[in-house]
Amino acid sequence: MNIGASAIKLAGAGLLLEQFVDFADAADTDTITTELAVQWATMPPGSSSTWHAQRLSVVRCFARWVQAFDPAVEVPPVDVLPTRTRRATPYLYSDADVAALMAGAGRLRSPLAAATMQTFIGLVFATGLRRGEALSLDRGDFDPATGVLTIREAKFHKPRQLPLHPSTTAALTAYAARRDRLCPHPRTGALLVSTTGARLAATTVSQTFRTLLRENGIGQHCPACRPRIHDARHTFAVNTLLDWYRDDADVQARLPLLSTYLGHTDPRHTYWYLSAAPELLALAADRMQRHAGATS
């Protein structure tokens, strides 16, 4: 088997996979072994176990795909690095799931609670914001004229500005007007307010979200994963990547844009989404196979 040729067909894994192929070429090997994968994954010396796990995950996904037509390929076991950091398996919400959550939030007893929870849910799914980032937003952070949202209380204290889809801008504008009618004298300058006029609390959001999941049976048929608010972020990232692949866009060139939008400090953190959804790997492989066929 030619590792380089196979990797070209699965180029969606990005720079990490290209680096592994270069390493394999330098080692003068034409197949994937667990030993080779571990040697590469644990480079450079002194790097973190989390980084090792991310690198090995890229090779494992690639090896699993290649093994389908070359049984000699070894797929590195998941426990080959005992100190690896295990990520929670993300739950990827369907459009029907999101619609059910929005509808359920709209049935909350308090009109203000309903409007606020619907806006929170819509916002995290439309932008991939972290829960804390959404709850920390102030009124002045949203500019309806430009459709830009400013994230000031970001993870790692790295503010960023997000251009919003027109539908998201319209929804936030409508919420602001409804919020001001229902709560004309708030106790805070927060964008999202509770029924008491205070900033919406994380505990309130989490409890309400769990109730909505349970009432709508979301995630009951996924024993390996448990739906969380944070999975709205995963869903946004995966759907963005899927849209790019389906539009035949240059995903490799656009990936840093997604990293910036999500507030990742390093683009390599965004690469993980490529291994989080098998459909992404399949689309990457299909695209490169079509490209190879057109140029052969």
DRENDO-676560 format. One record per residue (C-alpha): residue number from 1; chain; x, y, z. Coordinates in Angstrom, 3 decimals. Layout:
# DRENDO-676560
+-----+-------+----------+----------+----------+
:   n : chain :       c1 :       c2 :       c3 :
+-----+-------+----------+----------+----------+
: NUM :     A :        X :        Y :        Z :
...
+-----+-------+----------+----------+----------+
//
This chain:
# DRENDO-676560
+-----+-------+----------+----------+----------+
:   n : chain :       c1 :       c2 :       c3 :
+-----+-------+----------+----------+----------+
:   1 :     A :    0.000 :    0.000 :    0.000 :
:   2 :     A :    1.180 :    3.516 :   -0.755 :
:   3 :     A :    0.531 :    5.683 :    2.315 :
:   4 :     A :    0.988 :    8.928 :    0.417 :
:   5 :     A :   -1.514 :    8.046 :   -2.300 :
:   6 :     A :   -4.107 :    6.975 :    0.256 :
:   7 :     A :   -3.599 :   10.114 :    2.307 :
:   8 :     A :   -4.267 :   12.265 :   -0.753 :
:   9 :     A :   -7.723 :   10.651 :   -0.929 :
:  10 :     A :   -8.378 :   11.644 :    2.673 :
:  11 :     A :   -6.851 :   15.101 :    2.680 :
:  12 :     A :   -9.648 :   16.464 :    4.824 :
:  13 :     A :   -7.658 :   15.580 :    7.950 :
:  14 :     A :   -5.404 :   18.468 :    7.045 :
:  15 :     A :   -1.864 :   19.319 :    7.937 :
:  16 :     A :   -1.535 :   16.732 :   10.693 :
:  17 :     A :   -2.149 :   13.888 :    8.274 :
:  18 :     A :    0.293 :   15.374 :    5.785 :
:  19 :     A :    2.921 :   15.520 :    8.528 :
:  20 :     A :    2.325 :   11.868 :    9.391 :
:  21 :     A :    2.757 :   10.872 :    5.750 :
:  22 :     A :    6.061 :   12.753 :    5.611 :
:  23 :     A :    7.168 :   10.955 :    8.783 :
:  24 :     A :    6.221 :    7.568 :    7.307 :
:  25 :     A :    8.103 :    8.350 :    4.109 :
:  26 :     A :   11.199 :    9.290 :    6.111 :
:  27 :     A :   10.918 :    5.980 :    7.976 :
:  28 :     A :   10.865 :    4.205 :    4.594 :
:  29 :     A :    7.673 :    2.275 :    5.328 :
:  30 :     A :    4.724 :    1.633 :    3.043 :
:  31 :     A :    2.097 :    0.683 :    5.616 :
:  32 :     A :    0.670 :    1.952 :    8.893 :
:  33 :     A :    1.623 :    0.229 :   12.136 :
:  34 :     A :    0.723 :    1.034 :   15.728 :
:  35 :     A :    4.399 :    1.523 :   16.548 :
:  36 :     A :    4.831 :    4.043 :   13.736 :
:  37 :     A :    1.666 :    5.911 :   14.737 :
:  38 :     A :    2.706 :    6.162 :   18.391 :
:  39 :     A :    6.214 :    7.321 :   17.483 :
:  40 :     A :    4.783 :   10.151 :   15.416 :
:  41 :     A :    1.928 :   11.013 :   17.812 :
:  42 :     A :    4.253 :   11.527 :   20.782 :
:  43 :     A :    6.383 :   14.102 :   18.975 :
:  44 :     A :    7.871 :   16.527 :   19.775 :
:  45 :     A :    9.455 :   15.498 :   23.094 :
:  46 :     A :    7.886 :   17.298 :   26.030 :
:  47 :     A :    4.535 :   17.952 :   24.333 :
:  48 :     A :    1.312 :   17.327 :   26.242 :
:  49 :     A :   -0.657 :   14.095 :   26.416 :
:  50 :     A :   -3.655 :   15.973 :   25.006 :
:  51 :     A :   -1.627 :   16.869 :   21.916 :
:  52 :     A :   -0.475 :   13.238 :   21.614 :
:  53 :     A :   -4.099 :   12.082 :   21.715 :
:  54 :     A :   -5.139 :   14.593 :   19.043 :
:  55 :     A :   -2.352 :   13.491 :   16.712 :
:  56 :     A :   -3.047 :    9.802 :   17.256 :
:  57 :     A :   -6.769 :   10.356 :   16.639 :
:  58 :     A :   -5.986 :   11.683 :   13.153 :
:  59 :     A :   -3.902 :    8.599 :   12.319 :
:  60 :     A :   -6.500 :    6.248 :   13.810 :
:  61 :     A :   -9.316 :    7.679 :   11.665 :
:  62 :     A :   -7.128 :    7.487 :    8.571 :
:  63 :     A :   -5.952 :    3.941 :    9.356 :
:  64 :     A :   -9.519 :    2.755 :    9.939 :
:  65 :     A :  -10.515 :    4.104 :    6.526 :
:  66 :     A :   -7.495 :    2.574 :    4.742 :
:  67 :     A :   -7.945 :   -0.792 :    6.468 :
:  68 :     A :  -11.223 :   -1.216 :    4.597 :
:  69 :     A :   -9.262 :   -2.028 :    1.447 :
:  70 :     A :   -5.897 :   -3.036 :    2.966 :
:  71 :     A :   -6.303 :   -5.487 :    5.890 :
:  72 :     A :   -2.552 :   -5.339 :    6.603 :
:  73 :     A :   -2.926 :   -1.833 :    8.010 :
:  74 :     A :   -2.952 :   -1.630 :   11.817 :
:  75 :     A :   -5.459 :    0.641 :   13.542 :
:  76 :     A :   -3.874 :    1.982 :   16.760 :
:  77 :     A :   -5.938 :    0.871 :   19.796 :
:  78 :     A :   -7.768 :    3.599 :   21.684 :
:  79 :     A :   -5.898 :    2.747 :   24.881 :
:  80 :     A :   -2.418 :    2.620 :   23.379 :
:  81 :     A :   -1.594 :    5.903 :   25.131 :
:  82 :     A :   -2.723 :    5.341 :   28.757 :
:  83 :     A :   -2.300 :    8.974 :   29.724 :
:  84 :     A :   -4.393 :   10.329 :   26.885 :
:  85 :     A :   -7.164 :   12.772 :   27.713 :
:  86 :     A :  -10.549 :   11.327 :   26.835 :
:  87 :     A :  -13.013 :   13.710 :   25.265 :
:  88 :     A :  -16.703 :   13.308 :   25.835 :
:  89 :     A :  -18.356 :   11.860 :   22.746 :
:  90 :     A :  -20.236 :   14.790 :   21.184 :
:  91 :     A :  -23.921 :   14.551 :   20.400 :
:  92 :     A :  -24.604 :   16.090 :   17.005 :
:  93 :     A :  -28.064 :   17.640 :   17.074 :
:  94 :     A :  -30.306 :   17.228 :   14.053 :
:  95 :     A :  -32.438 :   20.039 :   12.645 :
:  96 :     A :  -35.443 :   18.270 :   14.168 :
:  97 :     A :  -33.749 :   18.266 :   17.586 :
:  98 :     A :  -33.121 :   22.009 :   17.411 :
:  99 :     A :  -36.678 :   22.695 :   16.266 :
: 100 :     A :  -38.022 :   20.627 :   19.181 :
: 101 :     A :  -35.843 :   22.494 :   21.683 :
: 102 :     A :  -36.966 :   25.859 :   20.323 :
: 103 :     A :  -40.618 :   24.843 :   20.395 :
: 104 :     A :  -40.283 :   23.503 :   23.937 :
: 105 :     A :  -38.624 :   26.709 :   25.116 :
: 106 :     A :  -41.461 :   28.686 :   23.570 :
: 107 :     A :  -43.928 :   26.835 :   25.823 :
: 108 :     A :  -42.306 :   27.968 :   29.074 :
: 109 :     A :  -44.856 :   29.549 :   31.389 :
: 110 :     A :  -43.286 :   33.008 :   31.569 :
: 111 :     A :  -43.290 :   34.935 :   28.263 :
: 112 :     A :  -39.921 :   36.494 :   29.154 :
: 113 :     A :  -38.407 :   33.137 :   30.123 :
: 114 :     A :  -39.699 :   31.643 :   26.871 :
: 115 :     A :  -38.282 :   34.442 :   24.737 :
: 116 :     A :  -34.928 :   34.412 :   26.535 :
: 117 :     A :  -34.457 :   30.645 :   26.418 :
: 118 :     A :  -35.451 :   30.487 :   22.757 :
: 119 :     A :  -32.929 :   33.226 :   22.002 :
: 120 :     A :  -30.172 :   31.490 :   23.962 :
: 121 :     A :  -30.775 :   28.185 :   22.164 :
: 122 :     A :  -30.968 :   29.811 :   18.749 :
: 123 :     A :  -27.831 :   31.847 :   19.409 :
: 124 :     A :  -25.565 :   28.965 :   20.466 :
: 125 :     A :  -26.678 :   26.807 :   17.550 :
: 126 :     A :  -26.313 :   29.660 :   15.037 :
: 127 :     A :  -22.881 :   30.826 :   16.209 :
: 128 :     A :  -21.210 :   27.994 :   18.127 :
: 129 :     A :  -20.772 :   30.221 :   21.178 :
: 130 :     A :  -19.737 :   28.657 :   24.460 :
: 131 :     A :  -22.457 :   28.808 :   27.115 :
: 132 :     A :  -20.488 :   31.262 :   29.253 :
: 133 :     A :  -19.798 :   33.515 :   26.280 :
: 134 :     A :  -23.494 :   33.769 :   25.445 :
: 135 :     A :  -24.524 :   34.460 :   29.039 :
: 136 :     A :  -21.819 :   37.128 :   29.455 :
: 137 :     A :  -23.069 :   39.201 :   26.522 :
: 138 :     A :  -24.181 :   42.739 :   27.298 :
: 139 :     A :  -26.659 :   44.790 :   25.293 :
: 140 :     A :  -23.905 :   46.879 :   23.750 :
: 141 :     A :  -22.155 :   43.764 :   22.451 :
: 142 :     A :  -24.815 :   43.340 :   19.767 :
: 143 :     A :  -24.901 :   45.883 :   16.947 :
: 144 :     A :  -28.105 :   45.374 :   14.936 :
: 145 :     A :  -27.020 :   47.941 :   12.343 :
: 146 :     A :  -23.921 :   45.992 :   11.309 :
: 147 :     A :  -25.059 :   42.523 :   12.373 :
: 148 :     A :  -21.911 :   42.031 :   14.446 :
: 149 :     A :  -21.669 :   40.406 :   17.872 :
: 150 :     A :  -18.662 :   41.243 :   20.064 :
: 151 :     A :  -17.484 :   38.515 :   22.429 :
: 152 :     A :  -15.622 :   40.188 :   25.288 :
: 153 :     A :  -15.766 :   37.536 :   28.022 :
: 154 :     A :  -14.124 :   34.888 :   25.873 :
: 155 :     A :  -12.172 :   31.846 :   26.953 :
: 156 :     A :   -8.451 :   32.647 :   27.237 :
: 157 :     A :   -9.472 :   36.352 :   27.424 :
: 158 :     A :   -9.269 :   36.737 :   23.662 :
: 159 :     A :  -12.140 :   38.992 :   22.458 :
: 160 :     A :  -13.488 :   38.496 :   18.948 :
: 161 :     A :  -16.182 :   39.892 :   16.665 :
: 162 :     A :  -18.654 :   37.621 :   14.917 :
: 163 :     A :  -20.519 :   38.633 :   11.754 :
: 164 :     A :  -23.993 :   37.167 :   12.098 :
: 165 :     A :  -26.321 :   35.649 :    9.544 :
: 166 :     A :  -29.149 :   38.097 :    8.723 :
: 167 :     A :  -31.694 :   35.727 :   10.278 :
: 168 :     A :  -29.721 :   35.689 :   13.538 :
: 169 :     A :  -29.493 :   39.483 :   13.517 :
: 170 :     A :  -33.258 :   39.709 :   12.988 :
: 171 :     A :  -33.953 :   37.236 :   15.805 :
: 172 :     A :  -31.725 :   39.099 :   18.282 :
: 173 :     A :  -33.289 :   42.425 :   17.303 :
: 174 :     A :  -36.786 :   41.019 :   17.828 :
: 175 :     A :  -35.784 :   39.550 :   21.193 :
: 176 :     A :  -34.324 :   42.860 :   22.378 :
: 177 :     A :  -37.594 :   44.648 :   21.592 :
: 178 :     A :  -39.688 :   41.966 :   23.315 :
: 179 :     A :  -37.345 :   41.869 :   26.317 :
: 180 :     A :  -37.620 :   45.626 :   26.786 :
: 181 :     A :  -41.432 :   45.458 :   26.653 :
: 182 :     A :  -41.635 :   42.605 :   29.155 :
: 183 :     A :  -38.874 :   43.917 :   31.427 :
: 184 :     A :  -38.679 :   47.723 :   31.063 :
: 185 :     A :  -36.551 :   48.176 :   34.206 :
: 186 :     A :  -33.918 :   45.402 :   34.241 :
: 187 :     A :  -31.387 :   45.043 :   37.054 :
: 188 :     A :  -28.557 :   44.453 :   34.593 :
: 189 :     A :  -27.182 :   45.502 :   31.227 :
: 190 :     A :  -27.093 :   41.883 :   30.080 :
: 191 :     A :  -28.346 :   40.927 :   26.638 :
: 192 :     A :  -30.160 :   37.857 :   27.990 :
: 193 :     A :  -32.210 :   38.502 :   31.132 :
: 194 :     A :  -34.145 :   36.305 :   33.540 :
: 195 :     A :  -37.686 :   36.785 :   34.810 :
: 196 :     A :  -36.280 :   38.820 :   37.727 :
: 197 :     A :  -34.527 :   41.239 :   35.391 :
: 198 :     A :  -31.099 :   39.857 :   36.280 :
: 199 :     A :  -28.512 :   38.312 :   33.981 :
: 200 :     A :  -29.591 :   34.829 :   32.909 :
: 201 :     A :  -27.839 :   32.333 :   35.202 :
: 202 :     A :  -25.892 :   29.293 :   34.012 :
: 203 :     A :  -27.731 :   27.037 :   36.478 :
: 204 :     A :  -31.116 :   28.166 :   35.147 :
: 205 :     A :  -30.041 :   27.534 :   31.564 :
: 206 :     A :  -28.618 :   24.090 :   32.353 :
: 207 :     A :  -31.680 :   22.946 :   34.296 :
: 208 :     A :  -34.109 :   24.201 :   31.657 :
: 209 :     A :  -32.051 :   22.684 :   28.839 :
: 210 :     A :  -31.980 :   19.271 :   30.546 :
: 211 :     A :  -35.739 :   19.433 :   31.011 :
: 212 :     A :  -36.254 :   20.232 :   27.328 :
: 213 :     A :  -33.984 :   17.342 :   26.310 :
: 214 :     A :  -35.911 :   14.928 :   28.510 :
: 215 :     A :  -39.362 :   16.140 :   27.440 :
: 216 :     A :  -38.457 :   15.766 :   23.769 :
: 217 :     A :  -36.623 :   12.446 :   24.112 :
: 218 :     A :  -33.456 :   13.895 :   22.594 :
: 219 :     A :  -30.441 :   11.621 :   22.901 :
: 220 :     A :  -32.341 :    8.641 :   24.298 :
: 221 :     A :  -31.164 :    6.440 :   21.433 :
: 222 :     A :  -27.502 :    7.434 :   21.748 :
: 223 :     A :  -26.090 :    5.378 :   24.649 :
: 224 :     A :  -22.499 :    6.361 :   23.824 :
: 225 :     A :  -23.136 :   10.092 :   24.177 :
: 226 :     A :  -25.112 :   12.388 :   26.399 :
: 227 :     A :  -26.446 :   15.621 :   24.851 :
: 228 :     A :  -25.033 :   18.779 :   26.405 :
: 229 :     A :  -25.354 :   22.497 :   25.735 :
: 230 :     A :  -21.721 :   22.482 :   24.602 :
: 231 :     A :  -22.652 :   20.048 :   21.835 :
: 232 :     A :  -24.440 :   22.918 :   20.088 :
: 233 :     A :  -20.912 :   24.203 :   19.455 :
: 234 :     A :  -19.831 :   20.857 :   18.025 :
: 235 :     A :  -22.952 :   20.774 :   15.859 :
: 236 :     A :  -22.261 :   24.267 :   14.504 :
: 237 :     A :  -18.654 :   23.389 :   13.635 :
: 238 :     A :  -19.512 :   20.085 :   11.964 :
: 239 :     A :  -22.401 :   21.589 :    9.981 :
: 240 :     A :  -20.149 :   24.428 :    8.799 :
: 241 :     A :  -17.531 :   21.951 :    7.593 :
: 242 :     A :  -20.178 :   19.777 :    5.929 :
: 243 :     A :  -21.580 :   22.797 :    4.081 :
: 244 :     A :  -18.105 :   23.698 :    2.835 :
: 245 :     A :  -17.470 :   20.190 :    1.558 :
: 246 :     A :  -20.859 :   20.022 :   -0.150 :
: 247 :     A :  -20.164 :   23.391 :   -1.799 :
: 248 :     A :  -16.774 :   22.050 :   -2.936 :
: 249 :     A :  -15.030 :   24.901 :   -1.104 :
: 250 :     A :  -11.345 :   24.926 :   -0.148 :
: 251 :     A :  -11.831 :   23.599 :    3.383 :
: 252 :     A :   -8.125 :   23.661 :    4.180 :
: 253 :     A :   -7.978 :   27.390 :    3.413 :
: 254 :     A :  -11.174 :   28.171 :    5.308 :
: 255 :     A :  -10.430 :   26.168 :    8.448 :
: 256 :     A :   -8.484 :   29.023 :   10.118 :
: 257 :     A :  -11.577 :   31.216 :    9.641 :
: 258 :     A :  -13.670 :   28.686 :   11.552 :
: 259 :     A :  -10.988 :   28.532 :   14.255 :
: 260 :     A :  -11.142 :   32.300 :   14.670 :
: 261 :     A :  -14.949 :   32.344 :   14.698 :
: 262 :     A :  -15.026 :   29.654 :   17.403 :
: 263 :     A :  -12.371 :   31.415 :   19.452 :
: 264 :     A :   -9.818 :   28.614 :   19.256 :
: 265 :     A :   -6.308 :   29.736 :   20.189 :
: 266 :     A :   -4.759 :   27.283 :   17.736 :
: 267 :     A :   -6.227 :   25.914 :   14.462 :
: 268 :     A :   -5.167 :   22.403 :   15.473 :
: 269 :     A :   -7.964 :   22.459 :   18.071 :
: 270 :     A :  -10.439 :   22.763 :   15.206 :
: 271 :     A :   -9.019 :   19.713 :   13.408 :
: 272 :     A :  -10.649 :   17.516 :   16.033 :
: 273 :     A :  -14.060 :   18.173 :   14.485 :
: 274 :     A :  -12.874 :   16.342 :   11.374 :
: 275 :     A :  -12.684 :   13.121 :   13.372 :
: 276 :     A :  -15.859 :   13.838 :   15.365 :
: 277 :     A :  -18.190 :   13.133 :   12.431 :
: 278 :     A :  -17.597 :   10.181 :   10.081 :
: 279 :     A :  -19.561 :   11.971 :    7.353 :
: 280 :     A :  -16.829 :   14.608 :    7.180 :
: 281 :     A :  -14.166 :   12.004 :    6.470 :
: 282 :     A :  -16.413 :   10.365 :    3.883 :
: 283 :     A :  -17.000 :   13.661 :    2.082 :
: 284 :     A :  -13.290 :   14.460 :    2.150 :
: 285 :     A :  -12.466 :   11.067 :    0.682 :
: 286 :     A :  -15.162 :   11.347 :   -1.990 :
: 287 :     A :  -13.972 :   14.776 :   -3.055 :
: 288 :     A :  -10.353 :   13.743 :   -3.390 :
: 289 :     A :  -11.290 :   10.561 :   -5.262 :
: 290 :     A :  -13.275 :   12.655 :   -7.743 :
: 291 :     A :  -10.369 :   15.050 :   -8.078 :
: 292 :     A :   -7.924 :   12.194 :   -8.621 :
: 293 :     A :  -10.208 :   10.689 :  -11.260 :
: 294 :     A :  -10.484 :   14.000 :  -13.088 :
: 295 :     A :   -6.723 :   14.491 :  -13.227 :
: 296 :     A :   -5.680 :   10.908 :  -14.022 :
+-----+-------+----------+----------+----------+
//
